[in-house]
């Protein structure tokens, strides 16, 4: 997530998907007869084989693994809306953009967020002018926020904009919001209520967490596409990526009917633990669990998902908890390496997830 800009890193080429760069452009000509070109917008994403619920950096790693081992259009990712916010007059969607850049092969491989080979002239000038600089916006990254804001102002739905951006960056998977209405995570803290990005970036996760609420969730509606996908019986699996359960997955689940749809889904729902050996794979998950008085272990996450998940994957280092999770949560469990430090790790975990889902489906009859 945005912080102090670091030096540019080489474009990550460890992918067999198209890479958009100056030398290898994926973006088509943006203007037709001097007006914005919206011919990239399909009426609806294709029918996927796997549906994933995903947050930012940690979840995007597994999303990339799934994307690489599946056919081009076989993956649909519902991206966390809770991080979304407006800043400097721009509509910013951090987790969606992280997943988009990751699947497009454009994400910064060091930070995990933002673009590779990014430049920071905009932020340097903002700082010189005395403007807000706590949320870093790279020069290339800035373009997606400007164009998103323009399209929203023109009346385009978020789902339609997401389709356009994935198409323009050469991503064949469907990346979609759970709802076209805003759902925003609000952190209840010892410093009062904080918009998530204010807590996470501006305050650097320092306030003590007391709880969460999801502003707008009560009136949000699942998009017709998401509702349709959730009722299909020919999906291979629904995957809950190893993202923070409170700030990445719960905003998705907070939309009315979402949790119930997962609970009644005819296909296996598999979750991967974001906690390994008492530590978060990425982000403030461990800190939040501790401050909420919860155990920092995979069993806590399994309990959080137990009402709608069929299978739970945990790392080898937590194998001693597999039996307890199975007994107390009523879930089938699978132990494997879940730490994704390389591209092959991402692919292998994706293979493990889908293989486990196949076994769960077979066991369920």
C-alpha positions in Angstrom: 0.0 0.0 0.0 1.2 3.6 -0.6 3.9 4.9 1.6 7.2 6.8 0.9 8.1 6.1 -2.7 11.0 3.7 -3.2 13.4 3.6 -6.1 12.0 2.1 -9.3 12.2 -1.7 -9.7 12.7 -3.7 -12.9 9.5 -4.7 -14.7 8.5 -8.1 -13.4 8.6 -10.4 -16.4 8.1 -13.6 -14.4 4.7 -14.3 -16.0 3.4 -15.7 -19.2 0.7 -13.0 -19.5 1.0 -9.9 -21.5 3.1 -7.1 -20.0 2.1 -3.6 -20.7 5.1 -1.2 -21.0 6.5 1.4 -23.4 8.2 -1.4 -25.4 5.2 -3.8 -25.3 2.0 -1.8 -25.1 -1.3 -3.6 -24.4 -3.3 -0.4 -24.3 -5.2 0.4 -27.6 -5.4 3.9 -28.9 -7.5 5.8 -26.3 -9.3 8.2 -28.7 -11.5 7.7 -31.6 -12.3 10.9 -33.6 -11.1 12.9 -30.6 -13.4 11.3 -28.0 -12.7 8.6 -25.4 -12.8 5.0 -26.9 -15.1 2.7 -24.9 -15.2 -0.1 -27.4 -13.2 -2.2 -24.9 -16.3 -2.6 -22.7 -18.1 -6.0 -22.9 -21.7 -6.4 -21.8 -20.8 -9.0 -19.2 -17.7 -11.0 -18.2 -17.4 -14.6 -19.4 -18.5 -17.6 -17.2 -15.7 -18.5 -14.9 -14.5 -21.9 -13.6 -13.2 -20.5 -10.3 -14.5 -17.6 -8.2 -12.1 -15.9 -5.8 -12.7 -13.4 -3.0 -9.6 -11.3 -2.6 -8.0 -8.3 -0.8 -4.7 -6.7 -1.9 -1.1 -7.8 -1.9 -1.4 -11.2 0.0 -4.6 -12.3 -1.8 -3.3 -11.1 -5.1 -0.5 -13.6 -4.9 -2.9 -16.5 -4.9 -5.1 -14.8 -7.5 -2.0 -14.7 -9.8 -1.3 -18.4 -9.1 -4.9 -19.3 -10.1 -4.8 -17.1 -13.1 -1.6 -18.7 -14.4 -2.8 -22.3 -14.0 -6.3 -21.8 -15.4 -7.5 -21.0 -18.9 -7.5 -17.3 -19.8 -11.1 -16.5 -18.9 -11.6 -19.2 -16.2 -11.1 -16.9 -13.2 -13.3 -14.3 -11.7 -12.0 -12.2 -8.7 -14.3 -10.3 -6.5 -12.1 -7.5 -5.2 -12.3 -5.9 -1.7 -14.3 -2.6 -1.8 -13.5 -1.6 1.8 -10.2 0.2 1.0 -11.8 2.4 -1.7 -11.8 6.1 -1.0 -11.7 9.5 -2.6 -8.5 11.5 -2.3 -7.5 14.7 -4.0 -10.8 14.6 -5.8 -10.0 11.2 -7.3 -11.7 7.8 -7.0 -9.0 5.4 -5.7 -9.6 1.7 -5.5 -6.4 0.3 -4.0 -7.1 -3.5 -3.8 -8.8 -3.6 -7.2 -5.8 -1.9 -8.7 -3.3 -4.2 -6.9 -5.0 -7.3 -8.3 -5.3 -5.7 -11.7 -1.6 -4.7 -11.9 -0.6 -8.1 -10.5 -2.5 -10.1 -13.1 -1.3 -7.8 -15.8 2.3 -8.4 -14.9 2.7 -4.7 -14.0 2.8 -4.7 -10.2 5.9 -3.5 -8.4 7.6 -6.8 -7.3 9.2 -5.2 -4.2 6.3 -3.2 -2.7 3.5 -5.4 -4.1 1.4 -2.3 -4.7 1.6 0.3 -7.5 3.3 0.0 -10.8 6.8 -1.3 -11.6 9.2 1.3 -13.0 7.0 4.0 -11.5 8.1 7.7 -11.4 7.1 10.2 -8.7 7.1 13.7 -10.2 3.5 14.3 -9.2 4.2 13.5 -5.5 7.4 15.6 -5.5 5.5 18.6 -6.9 2.6 18.1 -4.4 5.1 18.1 -1.6 6.8 21.2 -2.9 3.4 23.0 -3.0 2.5 21.9 0.5 -0.2 19.6 -0.6 -1.3 16.3 1.0 1.4 13.7 0.5 0.6 11.0 3.0 -0.9 8.7 0.3 1.6 8.2 -2.5 0.3 8.3 -6.1 2.8 7.4 -8.8 2.7 9.1 -12.1 1.6 6.1 -14.0 -0.8 4.9 -11.3 -2.3 8.4 -11.3 -3.7 7.9 -14.7 -6.0 5.0 -13.7 -7.5 7.2 -10.9 -8.1 10.1 -13.2 -9.7 8.0 -15.8 -11.8 6.1 -13.3 -13.0 9.4 -11.8 -13.9 10.7 -15.3 -15.9 7.6 -16.1 -17.8 7.6 -12.8 -18.7 11.3 -13.4 -20.0 10.3 -16.8 -22.3 7.8 -15.2 -20.5 4.6 -15.8 -21.1 1.8 -13.2 -18.0 0.5 -11.3 -18.5 -3.0 -12.9 -18.4 -1.5 -16.4 -15.3 0.5 -15.5 -13.6 -2.6 -14.1 -14.3 -4.5 -17.3 -12.8 -1.7 -19.4 -9.6 -1.5 -17.3 -9.0 -5.3 -17.3 -9.5 -5.3 -21.1 -7.1 -2.5 -21.6 -4.4 -4.0 -19.5 -4.7 -7.3 -21.3 -6.1 -9.3 -18.3 -8.4 -12.1 -19.4 -9.8 -12.8 -15.9 -12.9 -11.0 -14.7 -12.1 -8.6 -11.9 -15.4 -7.3 -10.5 -16.8 -5.4 -7.5 -19.3 -7.2 -5.3 -21.6 -4.2 -5.6 -21.9 -1.1 -7.7 -22.7 0.8 -4.6 -19.9 1.9 -2.3 -19.0 -0.2 0.8 -16.2 1.3 2.9 -14.4 -0.1 5.9 -14.4 2.2 9.0 -12.0 1.3 11.7 -13.3 1.8 15.3 -10.2 2.7 17.3 -9.0 4.3 20.4 -8.7 7.5 18.4 -12.3 7.4 17.2 -13.6 6.2 13.8 -11.1 6.2 11.0 -11.6 5.7 7.3 -9.5 2.7 6.5 -6.8 4.4 4.5 -6.4 7.0 7.2 -5.9 4.2 9.7 -3.6 2.1 7.5 -1.5 4.7 5.6 -1.8 8.1 7.3 -1.8 6.7 10.9 0.5 3.7 10.0 -1.8 1.2 11.8 -0.8 2.8 15.1 -4.3 3.3 16.7 -5.6 0.4 18.8 -8.4 -1.4 16.9 -11.7 -1.9 18.8 -13.8 -3.1 15.9 -15.1 -2.4 12.4 -18.1 -1.3 10.5 -18.8 -1.3 6.8 -20.4 2.0 5.7 -22.9 1.6 2.9 -23.2 -2.2 3.2 -26.8 -2.1 4.5 -28.1 -0.5 1.3 -25.6 -2.1 -1.1 -26.8 -4.8 -3.5 -24.8 -7.5 -5.2 -24.4 -6.9 -8.9 -26.5 -9.1 -11.2 -23.3 -10.8 -12.4 -22.0 -11.7 -8.9 -25.5 -13.0 -8.0 -25.6 -15.1 -11.1 -22.1 -16.6 -10.6 -22.8 -17.5 -7.0 -25.8 -19.7 -8.0 -24.0 -21.7 -10.6 -23.4 -25.3 -9.9 -20.7 -25.8 -12.6 -18.0 -23.8 -10.8 -15.0 -25.8 -9.7 -14.5 -23.9 -6.5 -15.0 -20.6 -4.6 -11.7 -19.5 -3.0 -11.3 -17.2 -0.1 -7.7 -15.9 -0.7 -5.3 -15.4 2.3 -6.4 -11.8 2.9 -7.2 -10.1 6.2 -10.6 -11.4 7.2 -11.8 -8.1 8.8 -10.6 -5.5 6.3 -10.4 -7.5 3.0 -13.0 -10.3 3.1 -15.7 -9.0 5.5 -16.4 -5.9 3.4 -17.4 -8.3 0.6 -19.4 -10.5 3.0 -21.1 -7.5 4.5 -23.2 -6.9 1.3 -26.7 -8.3 2.1 -27.1 -11.8 0.7 -23.4 -12.5 0.1 -22.7 -14.6 3.1 -26.0 -16.5 2.6 -25.2 -17.1 -1.0 -21.8 -18.6 -0.1 -23.4 -20.7 2.6 -25.9 -22.2 0.1 -23.5 -22.5 -2.8 -23.5 -26.0 -4.4 -19.8 -25.8 -5.0 -16.9 -26.2 -2.5 -15.9 -23.0 -0.7 -12.2 -23.2 0.3 -10.4 -20.6 2.5 -6.6 -20.2 2.8 -5.3 -19.0 6.2 -3.7 -15.5 6.1 -2.0 -16.4 9.5 1.0 -18.6 9.6 3.0 -19.5 12.7 1.4 -16.7 14.7 2.2 -14.1 12.2 0.3 -12.4 9.4 1.3 -13.3 5.9 0.9 -9.7 5.0 -0.4 -6.6 6.7 -1.9 -5.9 10.1 -3.9 -9.1 10.6 -1.9 -10.3 13.6 -2.1 -6.8 15.3 -5.8 -6.6 14.8 -6.5 -10.1 16.1 -4.4 -9.4 19.2 -6.1 -6.0 19.9 -9.5 -7.6 19.5 -8.6 -10.2 22.1 -8.4 -13.1 19.7 -5.8 -15.8 19.3 -3.4 -15.1 16.5 -3.6 -18.5 14.7 -5.4 -20.1 11.8 -8.1 -21.6 14.0 -9.4 -18.1 14.8 -9.7 -17.4 11.0 -11.4 -20.8 10.5 -13.9 -20.0 13.2 -14.7 -16.6 11.5 -15.5 -18.4 8.2 -16.9 -21.6 9.6 -20.6 -20.9 8.7 -20.0 -20.8 4.9 -16.6 -22.5 4.2 -16.3 -26.2 3.5 -12.5 -26.6 3.5 -9.7 -24.7 5.2 -6.0 -24.7 4.1 -3.2 -24.0 6.6 0.6 -24.0 6.4 2.8 -26.9 7.4 4.0 -24.9 10.4 0.5 -24.9 11.8 -0.2 -28.6 11.0 -0.8 -29.3 14.7 -4.0 -27.2 14.5 -5.6 -29.1 11.6 -7.3 -31.7 13.8 -8.7 -29.0 16.2 -10.1 -27.0 13.3 -11.7 -30.0 11.8 -13.4 -31.0 15.1 -14.4 -27.5 16.4 -15.3 -25.9 13.2 -16.6 -28.9 11.3 -14.4 -28.2 8.3 -12.2 -30.4 6.2 -8.6 -29.3 6.4 -5.6 -29.5 4.2 -2.0 -28.8 5.1 0.6 -27.6 2.6 3.1 -24.8 2.0 1.1 -21.6 1.9 4.0 -19.1 1.9 4.3 -17.6 -1.6 7.7 -16.2 -2.0 8.2 -17.1 -5.7 6.0 -17.4 -8.8 6.1 -21.1 -8.6 4.9 -21.0 -5.0 1.9 -19.1 -6.1 1.1 -21.7 -8.8 1.7 -24.6 -6.5 -0.6 -23.2 -3.8 -3.3 -22.6 -6.5 -2.9 -26.2 -7.6 -3.2 -27.4 -4.0 -6.4 -25.3 -3.5 -8.1 -26.6 -6.5 -7.1 -30.2 -5.9 -8.4 -29.9 -2.3 -11.7 -28.4 -3.7 -12.1 -31.4 -6.0 -11.6 -33.8 -3.0 -14.1 -31.9 -0.9 -16.7 -32.0 -3.7 -16.1 -35.7 -4.1 -16.5 -36.3 -0.4 -19.7 -34.2 -0.3 -21.2 -36.5 -3.0 
